[in-house]
Amino acid sequence: MKKIMMLFLFLGLTSLVFGQDSTEVTTQTIYKSGIGLGSVIAVVTSWDRNRSILWAILHGIFGWLYVIYFAFTRK
């Protein structure tokens, strides 16, 4: 199950990186309406640890803060 989740995460991130135009208008639109890499990592790590949608949403809002916390507190 972990391999499948990591595969979908990798495919999703690569499609975000390589599937976009490099024009300024597209970058501004994505920045305003998209989610950040920190939020994606926070949601995935939160789900892996807690298996709770509410915690995953909360940690996704905090983004990089949760990622740093997770890095320091994991076993």
CHARMM internal coordinates of N, CA and C (Angstrom, degrees):
IC EDIT
DIST 1 N 1 CA 1.4398
DIST 1 CA 1 C 1.5303
ANGL 1 N 1 CA 1 C 111.21
DIST 1 C 2 N 1.3454
ANGL 1 CA 1 C 2 N 115.75
DIHE 1 N 1 CA 1 C 2 N -38.27
DIST 2 N 2 CA 1.4551
ANGL 1 C 2 N 2 CA 119.44
DIHE 1 CA 1 C 2 N 2 CA 179.25
DIST 2 CA 2 C 1.5241
ANGL 2 N 2 CA 2 C 111.63
DIHE 1 C 2 N 2 CA 2 C -63.48
DIST 2 C 3 N 1.3206
ANGL 2 CA 2 C 3 N 116.20
DIHE 2 N 2 CA 2 C 3 N -39.24
DIST 3 N 3 CA 1.4619
ANGL 2 C 3 N 3 CA 119.64
DIHE 2 CA 2 C 3 N 3 CA -179.18
DIST 3 CA 3 C 1.5181
ANGL 3 N 3 CA 3 C 110.87
DIHE 2 C 3 N 3 CA 3 C -64.10
DIST 3 C 4 N 1.3224
ANGL 3 CA 3 C 4 N 116.49
DIHE 3 N 3 CA 3 C 4 N -38.30
DIST 4 N 4 CA 1.4648
ANGL 3 C 4 N 4 CA 120.29
DIHE 3 CA 3 C 4 N 4 CA -179.87
DIST 4 CA 4 C 1.5199
ANGL 4 N 4 CA 4 C 110.30
DIHE 3 C 4 N 4 CA 4 C -67.65
DIST 4 C 5 N 1.3480
ANGL 4 CA 4 C 5 N 117.14
DIHE 4 N 4 CA 4 C 5 N -42.82
DIST 5 N 5 CA 1.4671
ANGL 4 C 5 N 5 CA 120.21
DIHE 4 CA 4 C 5 N 5 CA 178.76
DIST 5 CA 5 C 1.5189
ANGL 5 N 5 CA 5 C 110.80
DIHE 4 C 5 N 5 CA 5 C -62.85
DIST 5 C 6 N 1.3235
ANGL 5 CA 5 C 6 N 117.23
DIHE 5 N 5 CA 5 C 6 N -42.95
DIST 6 N 6 CA 1.4609
ANGL 5 C 6 N 6 CA 120.79
DIHE 5 CA 5 C 6 N 6 CA 179.72
DIST 6 CA 6 C 1.5281
ANGL 6 N 6 CA 6 C 110.72
DIHE 5 C 6 N 6 CA 6 C -66.13
DIST 6 C 7 N 1.3274
ANGL 6 CA 6 C 7 N 117.49
DIHE 6 N 6 CA 6 C 7 N -36.53
DIST 7 N 7 CA 1.4577
ANGL 6 C 7 N 7 CA 120.92
DIHE 6 CA 6 C 7 N 7 CA 177.66
DIST 7 CA 7 C 1.5193
ANGL 7 N 7 CA 7 C 110.84
DIHE 6 C 7 N 7 CA 7 C -63.43
DIST 7 C 8 N 1.3581
ANGL 7 CA 7 C 8 N 117.36
DIHE 7 N 7 CA 7 C 8 N -46.23
DIST 8 N 8 CA 1.4547
ANGL 7 C 8 N 8 CA 120.47
DIHE 7 CA 7 C 8 N 8 CA 178.58
DIST 8 CA 8 C 1.5255
ANGL 8 N 8 CA 8 C 111.28
DIHE 7 C 8 N 8 CA 8 C -64.52
DIST 8 C 9 N 1.3101
ANGL 8 CA 8 C 9 N 117.45
DIHE 8 N 8 CA 8 C 9 N -38.18
DIST 9 N 9 CA 1.4561
ANGL 8 C 9 N 9 CA 120.65
DIHE 8 CA 8 C 9 N 9 CA 177.22
DIST 9 CA 9 C 1.5276
ANGL 9 N 9 CA 9 C 110.55
DIHE 8 C 9 N 9 CA 9 C -63.38
DIST 9 C 10 N 1.3280
ANGL 9 CA 9 C 10 N 116.85
DIHE 9 N 9 CA 9 C 10 N -45.60
DIST 10 N 10 CA 1.4624
ANGL 9 C 10 N 10 CA 121.20
DIHE 9 CA 9 C 10 N 10 CA 179.31
DIST 10 CA 10 C 1.5269
ANGL 10 N 10 CA 10 C 111.27
DIHE 9 C 10 N 10 CA 10 C -62.75
DIST 10 C 11 N 1.3247
ANGL 10 CA 10 C 11 N 117.21
DIHE 10 N 10 CA 10 C 11 N -44.96
DIST 11 N 11 CA 1.4665
ANGL 10 C 11 N 11 CA 120.26
DIHE 10 CA 10 C 11 N 11 CA 179.96
DIST 11 CA 11 C 1.5208
ANGL 11 N 11 CA 11 C 111.25
DIHE 10 C 11 N 11 CA 11 C -65.46
DIST 11 C 12 N 1.3275
ANGL 11 CA 11 C 12 N 116.81
DIHE 11 N 11 CA 11 C 12 N -38.65
DIST 12 N 12 CA 1.4577
ANGL 11 C 12 N 12 CA 120.04
DIHE 11 CA 11 C 12 N 12 CA 178.80
DIST 12 CA 12 C 1.5103
ANGL 12 N 12 CA 12 C 112.35
DIHE 11 C 12 N 12 CA 12 C -65.33
DIST 12 C 13 N 1.3283
ANGL 12 CA 12 C 13 N 116.05
DIHE 12 N 12 CA 12 C 13 N -43.46
DIST 13 N 13 CA 1.4649
ANGL 12 C 13 N 13 CA 119.36
DIHE 12 CA 12 C 13 N 13 CA -179.66
DIST 13 CA 13 C 1.5187
ANGL 13 N 13 CA 13 C 111.90
DIHE 12 C 13 N 13 CA 13 C -68.63
DIST 13 C 14 N 1.3278
ANGL 13 CA 13 C 14 N 117.65
DIHE 13 N 13 CA 13 C 14 N -40.22
DIST 14 N 14 CA 1.4625
ANGL 13 C 14 N 14 CA 119.24
DIHE 13 CA 13 C 14 N 14 CA 179.00
DIST 14 CA 14 C 1.5233
ANGL 14 N 14 CA 14 C 111.21
DIHE 13 C 14 N 14 CA 14 C -67.46
DIST 14 C 15 N 1.3353
ANGL 14 CA 14 C 15 N 117.60
DIHE 14 N 14 CA 14 C 15 N -34.00
DIST 15 N 15 CA 1.4638
ANGL 14 C 15 N 15 CA 118.24
DIHE 14 CA 14 C 15 N 15 CA 177.42
DIST 15 CA 15 C 1.5212
ANGL 15 N 15 CA 15 C 110.99
DIHE 14 C 15 N 15 CA 15 C -69.35
DIST 15 C 16 N 1.3378
ANGL 15 CA 15 C 16 N 117.58
DIHE 15 N 15 CA 15 C 16 N -32.37
DIST 16 N 16 CA 1.4611
ANGL 15 C 16 N 16 CA 119.75
DIHE 15 CA 15 C 16 N 16 CA 175.66
DIST 16 CA 16 C 1.5241
ANGL 16 N 16 CA 16 C 111.36
DIHE 15 C 16 N 16 CA 16 C -67.81
DIST 16 C 17 N 1.3253
ANGL 16 CA 16 C 17 N 116.55
DIHE 16 N 16 CA 16 C 17 N -40.25
DIST 17 N 17 CA 1.4556
ANGL 16 C 17 N 17 CA 120.35
DIHE 16 CA 16 C 17 N 17 CA -176.59
DIST 17 CA 17 C 1.5185
ANGL 17 N 17 CA 17 C 111.92
DIHE 16 C 17 N 17 CA 17 C -74.51
DIST 17 C 18 N 1.3111
ANGL 17 CA 17 C 18 N 117.44
DIHE 17 N 17 CA 17 C 18 N -48.34
DIST 18 N 18 CA 1.4597
ANGL 17 C 18 N 18 CA 120.78
DIHE 17 CA 17 C 18 N 18 CA -172.98
DIST 18 CA 18 C 1.5225
ANGL 18 N 18 CA 18 C 113.55
DIHE 17 C 18 N 18 CA 18 C -94.66
DIST 18 C 19 N 1.3144
ANGL 18 CA 18 C 19 N 119.00
DIHE 18 N 18 CA 18 C 19 N -9.56
DIST 19 N 19 CA 1.4536
ANGL 18 C 19 N 19 CA 121.17
DIHE 18 CA 18 C 19 N 19 CA -176.59
DIST 19 CA 19 C 1.5096
ANGL 19 N 19 CA 19 C 114.66
DIHE 18 C 19 N 19 CA 19 C -93.98
DIST 19 C 20 N 1.3261
ANGL 19 CA 19 C 20 N 118.32
DIHE 19 N 19 CA 19 C 20 N 8.15
DIST 20 N 20 CA 1.4566
ANGL 19 C 20 N 20 CA 121.40
DIHE 19 CA 19 C 20 N 20 CA -175.27
DIST 20 CA 20 C 1.5263
ANGL 20 N 20 CA 20 C 110.88
DIHE 19 C 20 N 20 CA 20 C -112.60
DIST 20 C 21 N 1.3286
ANGL 20 CA 20 C 21 N 114.87
DIHE 20 N 20 CA 20 C 21 N 151.40
DIST 21 N 21 CA 1.4583
ANGL 20 C 21 N 21 CA 120.18
DIHE 20 CA 20 C 21 N 21 CA 172.69
DIST 21 CA 21 C 1.5166
ANGL 21 N 21 CA 21 C 109.21
DIHE 20 C 21 N 21 CA 21 C -74.06
DIST 21 C 22 N 1.3048
ANGL 21 CA 21 C 22 N 116.14
DIHE 21 N 21 CA 21 C 22 N 157.65
DIST 22 N 22 CA 1.4560
ANGL 21 C 22 N 22 CA 119.64
DIHE 21 CA 21 C 22 N 22 CA -179.15
DIST 22 CA 22 C 1.5257
ANGL 22 N 22 CA 22 C 112.49
DIHE 21 C 22 N 22 CA 22 C -96.58
DIST 22 C 23 N 1.3195
ANGL 22 CA 22 C 23 N 117.61
DIHE 22 N 22 CA 22 C 23 N 15.85
DIST 23 N 23 CA 1.4551
ANGL 22 C 23 N 23 CA 119.63
DIHE 22 CA 22 C 23 N 23 CA 179.89
DIST 23 CA 23 C 1.5286
ANGL 23 N 23 CA 23 C 110.66
DIHE 22 C 23 N 23 CA 23 C -76.99
DIST 23 C 24 N 1.3068
ANGL 23 CA 23 C 24 N 116.03
DIHE 23 N 23 CA 23 C 24 N 156.82
DIST 24 N 24 CA 1.4656
ANGL 23 C 24 N 24 CA 121.28
DIHE 23 CA 23 C 24 N 24 CA -177.01
DIST 24 CA 24 C 1.5257
ANGL 24 N 24 CA 24 C 111.84
DIHE 23 C 24 N 24 CA 24 C -66.10
DIST 24 C 25 N 1.3228
ANGL 24 CA 24 C 25 N 117.88
DIHE 24 N 24 CA 24 C 25 N -36.52
DIST 25 N 25 CA 1.4620
ANGL 24 C 25 N 25 CA 121.38
DIHE 24 CA 24 C 25 N 25 CA -178.78
DIST 25 CA 25 C 1.5233
ANGL 25 N 25 CA 25 C 110.30
DIHE 24 C 25 N 25 CA 25 C -63.72
DIST 25 C 26 N 1.3201
ANGL 25 CA 25 C 26 N 116.80
DIHE 25 N 25 CA 25 C 26 N -44.98
DIST 26 N 26 CA 1.4637
ANGL 25 C 26 N 26 CA 120.52
DIHE 25 CA 25 C 26 N 26 CA 179.46
DIST 26 CA 26 C 1.5196
ANGL 26 N 26 CA 26 C 110.63
DIHE 25 C 26 N 26 CA 26 C -63.79
DIST 26 C 27 N 1.3053
ANGL 26 CA 26 C 27 N 118.11
DIHE 26 N 26 CA 26 C 27 N -42.23
DIST 27 N 27 CA 1.4599
ANGL 26 C 27 N 27 CA 121.87
DIHE 26 CA 26 C 27 N 27 CA -179.94
DIST 27 CA 27 C 1.5234
ANGL 27 N 27 CA 27 C 110.55
DIHE 26 C 27 N 27 CA 27 C -62.58
DIST 27 C 28 N 1.3070
ANGL 27 CA 27 C 28 N 117.72
DIHE 27 N 27 CA 27 C 28 N -42.65
DIST 28 N 28 CA 1.4601
ANGL 27 C 28 N 28 CA 120.48
DIHE 27 CA 27 C 28 N 28 CA 179.50
DIST 28 CA 28 C 1.5189
ANGL 28 N 28 CA 28 C 110.87
DIHE 27 C 28 N 28 CA 28 C -65.36
DIST 28 C 29 N 1.3141
ANGL 28 CA 28 C 29 N 118.07
DIHE 28 N 28 CA 28 C 29 N -40.78
DIST 29 N 29 CA 1.4515
ANGL 28 C 29 N 29 CA 121.43
DIHE 28 CA 28 C 29 N 29 CA -179.78
DIST 29 CA 29 C 1.5254
ANGL 29 N 29 CA 29 C 110.53
DIHE 28 C 29 N 29 CA 29 C -65.51
DIST 29 C 30 N 1.3011
ANGL 29 CA 29 C 30 N 118.11
DIHE 29 N 29 CA 29 C 30 N -44.38
DIST 30 N 30 CA 1.4584
ANGL 29 C 30 N 30 CA 121.38
DIHE 29 CA 29 C 30 N 30 CA 179.65
DIST 30 CA 30 C 1.5203
ANGL 30 N 30 CA 30 C 110.58
DIHE 29 C 30 N 30 CA 30 C -64.81
DIST 30 C 31 N 1.2980
ANGL 30 CA 30 C 31 N 116.29
DIHE 30 N 30 CA 30 C 31 N -40.70
DIST 31 N 31 CA 1.4592
ANGL 30 C 31 N 31 CA 120.17
DIHE 30 CA 30 C 31 N 31 CA -179.16
DIST 31 CA 31 C 1.5231
ANGL 31 N 31 CA 31 C 111.19
DIHE 30 C 31 N 31 CA 31 C -63.69
DIST 31 C 32 N 1.3191
ANGL 31 CA 31 C 32 N 117.36
DIHE 31 N 31 CA 31 C 32 N -38.49
DIST 32 N 32 CA 1.4575
ANGL 31 C 32 N 32 CA 120.88
DIHE 31 CA 31 C 32 N 32 CA -177.68
DIST 32 CA 32 C 1.5215
ANGL 32 N 32 CA 32 C 112.58
DIHE 31 C 32 N 32 CA 32 C -77.20
DIST 32 C 33 N 1.3143
ANGL 32 CA 32 C 33 N 118.91
DIHE 32 N 32 CA 32 C 33 N -34.46
DIST 33 N 33 CA 1.4594
ANGL 32 C 33 N 33 CA 119.94
DIHE 32 CA 32 C 33 N 33 CA -173.21
DIST 33 CA 33 C 1.5248
ANGL 33 N 33 CA 33 C 114.05
DIHE 32 C 33 N 33 CA 33 C -112.61
DIST 33 C 34 N 1.3177
ANGL 33 CA 33 C 34 N 118.62
DIHE 33 N 33 CA 33 C 34 N -4.80
DIST 34 N 34 CA 1.4551
ANGL 33 C 34 N 34 CA 120.40
DIHE 33 CA 33 C 34 N 34 CA -177.10
DIST 34 CA 34 C 1.5149
ANGL 34 N 34 CA 34 C 111.99
DIHE 33 C 34 N 34 CA 34 C -96.61
DIST 34 C 35 N 1.3260
ANGL 34 CA 34 C 35 N 114.78
DIHE 34 N 34 CA 34 C 35 N 175.36
DIST 35 N 35 CA 1.4590
ANGL 34 C 35 N 35 CA 119.76
DIHE 34 CA 34 C 35 N 35 CA 175.97
DIST 35 CA 35 C 1.5218
ANGL 35 N 35 CA 35 C 108.18
DIHE 34 C 35 N 35 CA 35 C -104.62
DIST 35 C 36 N 1.3085
ANGL 35 CA 35 C 36 N 115.94
DIHE 35 N 35 CA 35 C 36 N 155.04
DIST 36 N 36 CA 1.4504
ANGL 35 C 36 N 36 CA 120.16
DIHE 35 CA 35 C 36 N 36 CA -176.77
DIST 36 CA 36 C 1.5152
ANGL 36 N 36 CA 36 C 112.87
DIHE 35 C 36 N 36 CA 36 C -88.98
DIST 36 C 37 N 1.3116
ANGL 36 CA 36 C 37 N 114.46
DIHE 36 N 36 CA 36 C 37 N 166.40
DIST 37 N 37 CA 1.4510
ANGL 36 C 37 N 37 CA 120.97
DIHE 36 CA 36 C 37 N 37 CA 178.75
DIST 37 CA 37 C 1.5264
ANGL 37 N 37 CA 37 C 111.08
DIHE 36 C 37 N 37 CA 37 C -62.44
DIST 37 C 38 N 1.3227
ANGL 37 CA 37 C 38 N 117.40
DIHE 37 N 37 CA 37 C 38 N -37.68
DIST 38 N 38 CA 1.4637
ANGL 37 C 38 N 38 CA 121.06
DIHE 37 CA 37 C 38 N 38 CA 178.68
DIST 38 CA 38 C 1.5167
ANGL 38 N 38 CA 38 C 111.92
DIHE 37 C 38 N 38 CA 38 C -61.95
DIST 38 C 39 N 1.3173
ANGL 38 CA 38 C 39 N 116.68
DIHE 38 N 38 CA 38 C 39 N -38.36
DIST 39 N 39 CA 1.4642
ANGL 38 C 39 N 39 CA 120.52
DIHE 38 CA 38 C 39 N 39 CA 178.74
DIST 39 CA 39 C 1.5233
ANGL 39 N 39 CA 39 C 111.35
DIHE 38 C 39 N 39 CA 39 C -67.04
DIST 39 C 40 N 1.3228
ANGL 39 CA 39 C 40 N 116.60
DIHE 39 N 39 CA 39 C 40 N -40.99
DIST 40 N 40 CA 1.4655
ANGL 39 C 40 N 40 CA 120.50
DIHE 39 CA 39 C 40 N 40 CA 179.30
DIST 40 CA 40 C 1.5251
ANGL 40 N 40 CA 40 C 110.68
DIHE 39 C 40 N 40 CA 40 C -63.86
DIST 40 C 41 N 1.3238
ANGL 40 CA 40 C 41 N 116.66
DIHE 40 N 40 CA 40 C 41 N -46.31
DIST 41 N 41 CA 1.4668
ANGL 40 C 41 N 41 CA 120.18
DIHE 40 CA 40 C 41 N 41 CA 179.53
DIST 41 CA 41 C 1.5251
ANGL 41 N 41 CA 41 C 110.09
DIHE 40 C 41 N 41 CA 41 C -63.88
DIST 41 C 42 N 1.3399
ANGL 41 CA 41 C 42 N 117.42
DIHE 41 N 41 CA 41 C 42 N -41.30
DIST 42 N 42 CA 1.4624
ANGL 41 C 42 N 42 CA 120.98
DIHE 41 CA 41 C 42 N 42 CA 179.98
DIST 42 CA 42 C 1.5223
ANGL 42 N 42 CA 42 C 111.64
DIHE 41 C 42 N 42 CA 42 C -62.37
DIST 42 C 43 N 1.3213
ANGL 42 CA 42 C 43 N 117.60
DIHE 42 N 42 CA 42 C 43 N -42.49
DIST 43 N 43 CA 1.4641
ANGL 42 C 43 N 43 CA 120.75
DIHE 42 CA 42 C 43 N 43 CA -179.80
DIST 43 CA 43 C 1.5270
ANGL 43 N 43 CA 43 C 110.84
DIHE 42 C 43 N 43 CA 43 C -65.84
DIST 43 C 44 N 1.3269
ANGL 43 CA 43 C 44 N 117.26
DIHE 43 N 43 CA 43 C 44 N -43.99
DIST 44 N 44 CA 1.4654
ANGL 43 C 44 N 44 CA 120.58
DIHE 43 CA 43 C 44 N 44 CA -179.01
DIST 44 CA 44 C 1.5262
ANGL 44 N 44 CA 44 C 111.17
DIHE 43 C 44 N 44 CA 44 C -65.14
DIST 44 C 45 N 1.3256
ANGL 44 CA 44 C 45 N 117.54
DIHE 44 N 44 CA 44 C 45 N -45.42
DIST 45 N 45 CA 1.4649
ANGL 44 C 45 N 45 CA 119.57
DIHE 44 CA 44 C 45 N 45 CA -179.85
DIST 45 CA 45 C 1.5163
ANGL 45 N 45 CA 45 C 111.42
DIHE 44 C 45 N 45 CA 45 C -68.88
DIST 45 C 46 N 1.3249
ANGL 45 CA 45 C 46 N 117.88
DIHE 45 N 45 CA 45 C 46 N -36.40
DIST 46 N 46 CA 1.4578
ANGL 45 C 46 N 46 CA 120.83
DIHE 45 CA 45 C 46 N 46 CA 177.51
DIST 46 CA 46 C 1.5249
ANGL 46 N 46 CA 46 C 110.56
DIHE 45 C 46 N 46 CA 46 C -64.87
DIST 46 C 47 N 1.3180
ANGL 46 CA 46 C 47 N 116.92
DIHE 46 N 46 CA 46 C 47 N -43.03
DIST 47 N 47 CA 1.4645
ANGL 46 C 47 N 47 CA 119.92
DIHE 46 CA 46 C 47 N 47 CA 179.45
DIST 47 CA 47 C 1.5210
ANGL 47 N 47 CA 47 C 110.49
DIHE 46 C 47 N 47 CA 47 C -65.38
DIST 47 C 48 N 1.3163
ANGL 47 CA 47 C 48 N 116.95
DIHE 47 N 47 CA 47 C 48 N -39.58
DIST 48 N 48 CA 1.4633
ANGL 47 C 48 N 48 CA 120.69
DIHE 47 CA 47 C 48 N 48 CA 179.54
DIST 48 CA 48 C 1.5246
ANGL 48 N 48 CA 48 C 111.35
DIHE 47 C 48 N 48 CA 48 C -64.01
DIST 48 C 49 N 1.3080
ANGL 48 CA 48 C 49 N 117.24
DIHE 48 N 48 CA 48 C 49 N -36.34
DIST 49 N 49 CA 1.4604
ANGL 48 C 49 N 49 CA 121.43
DIHE 48 CA 48 C 49 N 49 CA -177.99
DIST 49 CA 49 C 1.5287
ANGL 49 N 49 CA 49 C 112.27
DIHE 48 C 49 N 49 CA 49 C -83.56
DIST 49 C 50 N 1.3460
ANGL 49 CA 49 C 50 N 118.84
DIHE 49 N 49 CA 49 C 50 N -45.61
DIST 50 N 50 CA 1.4668
ANGL 49 C 50 N 50 CA 122.07
DIHE 49 CA 49 C 50 N 50 CA -169.15
DIST 50 CA 50 C 1.5172
ANGL 50 N 50 CA 50 C 115.31
DIHE 49 C 50 N 50 CA 50 C -105.06
DIST 50 C 51 N 1.3254
ANGL 50 CA 50 C 51 N 118.63
DIHE 50 N 50 CA 50 C 51 N -24.81
DIST 51 N 51 CA 1.4662
ANGL 50 C 51 N 51 CA 123.10
DIHE 50 CA 50 C 51 N 51 CA -174.90
DIST 51 CA 51 C 1.5268
ANGL 51 N 51 CA 51 C 111.88
DIHE 50 C 51 N 51 CA 51 C 55.30
DIST 51 C 52 N 1.3386
ANGL 51 CA 51 C 52 N 116.59
DIHE 51 N 51 CA 51 C 52 N 42.44
DIST 52 N 52 CA 1.4611
ANGL 51 C 52 N 52 CA 122.28
DIHE 51 CA 51 C 52 N 52 CA -179.20
DIST 52 CA 52 C 1.5230
ANGL 52 N 52 CA 52 C 109.17
DIHE 51 C 52 N 52 CA 52 C -133.53
DIST 52 C 53 N 1.3305
ANGL 52 CA 52 C 53 N 115.82
DIHE 52 N 52 CA 52 C 53 N 127.71
DIST 53 N 53 CA 1.4538
ANGL 52 C 53 N 53 CA 120.39
DIHE 52 CA 52 C 53 N 53 CA 179.95
DIST 53 CA 53 C 1.5262
ANGL 53 N 53 CA 53 C 110.68
DIHE 52 C 53 N 53 CA 53 C -67.17
DIST 53 C 54 N 1.3275
ANGL 53 CA 53 C 54 N 117.31
DIHE 53 N 53 CA 53 C 54 N -39.99
DIST 54 N 54 CA 1.4658
ANGL 53 C 54 N 54 CA 120.02
DIHE 53 CA 53 C 54 N 54 CA -179.44
DIST 54 CA 54 C 1.5266
ANGL 54 N 54 CA 54 C 111.74
DIHE 53 C 54 N 54 CA 54 C -62.82
DIST 54 C 55 N 1.3291
ANGL 54 CA 54 C 55 N 117.50
DIHE 54 N 54 CA 54 C 55 N -43.59
DIST 55 N 55 CA 1.4678
ANGL 54 C 55 N 55 CA 120.45
DIHE 54 CA 54 C 55 N 55 CA 177.70
DIST 55 CA 55 C 1.5282
ANGL 55 N 55 CA 55 C 110.11
DIHE 54 C 55 N 55 CA 55 C -65.23
DIST 55 C 56 N 1.3246
ANGL 55 CA 55 C 56 N 117.13
DIHE 55 N 55 CA 55 C 56 N -39.51
DIST 56 N 56 CA 1.4694
ANGL 55 C 56 N 56 CA 120.25
DIHE 55 CA 55 C 56 N 56 CA -179.89
DIST 56 CA 56 C 1.5298
ANGL 56 N 56 CA 56 C 110.91
DIHE 55 C 56 N 56 CA 56 C -62.85
DIST 56 C 57 N 1.3314
ANGL 56 CA 56 C 57 N 117.10
DIHE 56 N 56 CA 56 C 57 N -41.11
DIST 57 N 57 CA 1.4703
ANGL 56 C 57 N 57 CA 120.58
DIHE 56 CA 56 C 57 N 57 CA 178.14
DIST 57 CA 57 C 1.5302
ANGL 57 N 57 CA 57 C 110.11
DIHE 56 C 57 N 57 CA 57 C -64.97
DIST 57 C 58 N 1.3253
ANGL 57 CA 57 C 58 N 116.29
DIHE 57 N 57 CA 57 C 58 N -46.02
DIST 58 N 58 CA 1.4623
ANGL 57 C 58 N 58 CA 120.52
DIHE 57 CA 57 C 58 N 58 CA -179.96
DIST 58 CA 58 C 1.5277
ANGL 58 N 58 CA 58 C 110.92
DIHE 57 C 58 N 58 CA 58 C -60.91
DIST 58 C 59 N 1.3241
ANGL 58 CA 58 C 59 N 116.83
DIHE 58 N 58 CA 58 C 59 N -45.45
DIST 59 N 59 CA 1.4606
ANGL 58 C 59 N 59 CA 119.82
DIHE 58 CA 58 C 59 N 59 CA 179.82
DIST 59 CA 59 C 1.5266
ANGL 59 N 59 CA 59 C 111.43
DIHE 58 C 59 N 59 CA 59 C -69.26
DIST 59 C 60 N 1.3223
ANGL 59 CA 59 C 60 N 117.70
DIHE 59 N 59 CA 59 C 60 N -31.16
DIST 60 N 60 CA 1.4626
ANGL 59 C 60 N 60 CA 120.79
DIHE 59 CA 59 C 60 N 60 CA 175.11
DIST 60 CA 60 C 1.5171
ANGL 60 N 60 CA 60 C 111.89
DIHE 59 C 60 N 60 CA 60 C -63.80
DIST 60 C 61 N 1.3272
ANGL 60 CA 60 C 61 N 117.09
DIHE 60 N 60 CA 60 C 61 N -34.66
DIST 61 N 61 CA 1.4606
ANGL 60 C 61 N 61 CA 120.88
DIHE 60 CA 60 C 61 N 61 CA 177.67
DIST 61 CA 61 C 1.5258
ANGL 61 N 61 CA 61 C 110.16
DIHE 60 C 61 N 61 CA 61 C -67.07
DIST 61 C 62 N 1.3343
ANGL 61 CA 61 C 62 N 116.98
DIHE 61 N 61 CA 61 C 62 N -40.69
DIST 62 N 62 CA 1.4578
ANGL 61 C 62 N 62 CA 120.40
DIHE 61 CA 61 C 62 N 62 CA -179.75
DIST 62 CA 62 C 1.5240
ANGL 62 N 62 CA 62 C 112.70
DIHE 61 C 62 N 62 CA 62 C -76.56
DIST 62 C 63 N 1.3203
ANGL 62 CA 62 C 63 N 118.14
DIHE 62 N 62 CA 62 C 63 N -21.38
DIST 63 N 63 CA 1.4623
ANGL 62 C 63 N 63 CA 122.94
DIHE 62 CA 62 C 63 N 63 CA 172.86
DIST 63 CA 63 C 1.5138
ANGL 63 N 63 CA 63 C 114.54
DIHE 62 C 63 N 63 CA 63 C 58.54
DIST 63 C 64 N 1.3431
ANGL 63 CA 63 C 64 N 115.87
DIHE 63 N 63 CA 63 C 64 N -119.81
DIST 64 N 64 CA 1.4588
ANGL 63 C 64 N 64 CA 121.94
DIHE 63 CA 63 C 64 N 64 CA -173.62
DIST 64 CA 64 C 1.5263
ANGL 64 N 64 CA 64 C 112.66
DIHE 63 C 64 N 64 CA 64 C -62.09
DIST 64 C 65 N 1.3281
ANGL 64 CA 64 C 65 N 118.47
DIHE 64 N 64 CA 64 C 65 N -27.73
DIST 65 N 65 CA 1.4691
ANGL 64 C 65 N 65 CA 119.87
DIHE 64 CA 64 C 65 N 65 CA 178.12
DIST 65 CA 65 C 1.5307
ANGL 65 N 65 CA 65 C 110.33
DIHE 64 C 65 N 65 CA 65 C -60.62
DIST 65 C 66 N 1.3374
ANGL 65 CA 65 C 66 N 116.17
DIHE 65 N 65 CA 65 C 66 N -43.40
DIST 66 N 66 CA 1.4623
ANGL 65 C 66 N 66 CA 119.06
DIHE 65 CA 65 C 66 N 66 CA 178.33
DIST 66 CA 66 C 1.5291
ANGL 66 N 66 CA 66 C 111.29
DIHE 65 C 66 N 66 CA 66 C -69.64
DIST 66 C 67 N 1.3081
ANGL 66 CA 66 C 67 N 117.93
DIHE 66 N 66 CA 66 C 67 N -36.72
DIST 67 N 67 CA 1.4662
ANGL 66 C 67 N 67 CA 120.62
DIHE 66 CA 66 C 67 N 67 CA 179.33
DIST 67 CA 67 C 1.5256
ANGL 67 N 67 CA 67 C 110.21
DIHE 66 C 67 N 67 CA 67 C -60.95
DIST 67 C 68 N 1.3292
ANGL 67 CA 67 C 68 N 117.30
DIHE 67 N 67 CA 67 C 68 N -43.62
DIST 68 N 68 CA 1.4651
ANGL 67 C 68 N 68 CA 120.79
DIHE 67 CA 67 C 68 N 68 CA 178.20
DIST 68 CA 68 C 1.5266
ANGL 68 N 68 CA 68 C 110.66
DIHE 67 C 68 N 68 CA 68 C -65.71
DIST 68 C 69 N 1.3454
ANGL 68 CA 68 C 69 N 116.84
DIHE 68 N 68 CA 68 C 69 N -42.46
DIST 69 N 69 CA 1.4646
ANGL 68 C 69 N 69 CA 121.05
DIHE 68 CA 68 C 69 N 69 CA 177.01
DIST 69 CA 69 C 1.5280
ANGL 69 N 69 CA 69 C 110.61
DIHE 68 C 69 N 69 CA 69 C -59.57
DIST 69 C 70 N 1.3288
ANGL 69 CA 69 C 70 N 116.19
DIHE 69 N 69 CA 69 C 70 N -45.03
DIST 70 N 70 CA 1.4646
ANGL 69 C 70 N 70 CA 121.06
DIHE 69 CA 69 C 70 N 70 CA -179.23
DIST 70 CA 70 C 1.5350
ANGL 70 N 70 CA 70 C 110.58
DIHE 69 C 70 N 70 CA 70 C -61.83
DIST 70 C 71 N 1.3228
ANGL 70 CA 70 C 71 N 116.29
DIHE 70 N 70 CA 70 C 71 N -40.61
DIST 71 N 71 CA 1.4718
ANGL 70 C 71 N 71 CA 120.10
DIHE 70 CA 70 C 71 N 71 CA -178.76
DIST 71 CA 71 C 1.5313
ANGL 71 N 71 CA 71 C 111.54
DIHE 70 C 71 N 71 CA 71 C -63.57
DIST 71 C 72 N 1.3211
ANGL 71 CA 71 C 72 N 116.76
DIHE 71 N 71 CA 71 C 72 N -35.58
DIST 72 N 72 CA 1.4591
ANGL 71 C 72 N 72 CA 120.09
DIHE 71 CA 71 C 72 N 72 CA -178.90
DIST 72 CA 72 C 1.5239
ANGL 72 N 72 CA 72 C 113.19
DIHE 71 C 72 N 72 CA 72 C -82.27
DIST 72 C 73 N 1.3276
ANGL 72 CA 72 C 73 N 119.07
DIHE 72 N 72 CA 72 C 73 N -25.15
DIST 73 N 73 CA 1.4641
ANGL 72 C 73 N 73 CA 121.09
DIHE 72 CA 72 C 73 N 73 CA -173.80
DIST 73 CA 73 C 1.5193
ANGL 73 N 73 CA 73 C 115.24
DIHE 72 C 73 N 73 CA 73 C -107.52
DIST 73 C 74 N 1.3178
ANGL 73 CA 73 C 74 N 118.91
DIHE 73 N 73 CA 73 C 74 N -0.98
DIST 74 N 74 CA 1.4715
ANGL 73 C 74 N 74 CA 118.91
DIHE 73 CA 73 C 74 N 74 CA -178.41
DIST 74 CA 74 C 1.5218
ANGL 74 N 74 CA 74 C 110.37
DIHE 73 C 74 N 74 CA 74 C -72.32
DIST 74 C 75 N 1.3096
ANGL 74 CA 74 C 75 N 114.64
DIHE 74 N 74 CA 74 C 75 N 156.88
DIST 75 N 75 CA 1.4755
ANGL 74 C 75 N 75 CA 120.56
DIHE 74 CA 74 C 75 N 75 CA -177.50
DIST 75 CA 75 C 1.5109
ANGL 75 N 75 CA 75 C 111.20
DIHE 74 C 75 N 75 CA 75 C -85.89
END
COOR INIT
IC SEED 1 N 1 CA 1 C
IC BUILD
